[in-house]
């Protein structure tokens, strides 16, 4: 199943709001949908039963009662446009596998599915899942932070609640010193290094494109194109400024 210490590499989406679909609104799915919505994501929450859908209607972008094995119904609710889809249907593994296959055919960039055994994990990966969750062992909040962190670039999980992340320096930081920014007290994370020379202000790769690591000091000024290597609690990292 999913390792506790994982390295993921995603392209940064800056300040763009991520769009999610959560399919299956049991305890794990409903908790994940709420956590993603509270973190600022646009969330489409889907279930075959009306009761869990009604409970989430005022907390997510769209709450829809539908059969997730019906591709037309999924498309009608905008599921084909999401960045991430999480399938947490529960006991019906056949529906889970078919839903994953449909999402894969829609070319969803990142699909997570629930599995309860190694065999199920292998099947789900074969039909298109990029990652597999084990809800009985992993919390919805942890997965919410993991999916939010996937928007910022490189990251390494350090246990259940902390991560080491490389993320673009916000524009509001450029030209300011670390003393001015007071990152630890203001944002609750520790800046341990700066990767410099990766891109210029326009996002272009400079010549030569050889990044250097800068050990931060109080007088160090943030430059356009810097990548900040920070460590801290996942909640603080997901709230870190993006612009």
Beta strands, then each sheet from edge to edge (+ up, - down):
strand 1: 7-9
strand 2: 19-23
strand 3: 42-47
strand 4: 62-65
strand 5: 84-87
strand 6: 110-114
strand 7: 131-133
strand 8: 154-158
strand 9: 162-168
strand 10: 189-196
strand 11: 212-214
strand 12: 227-233
sheet 1: 1+ 8- 9+ 12- 10+ 11-
sheet 2: 4+ 3+ 2+ 5+ 6+ 7+
end
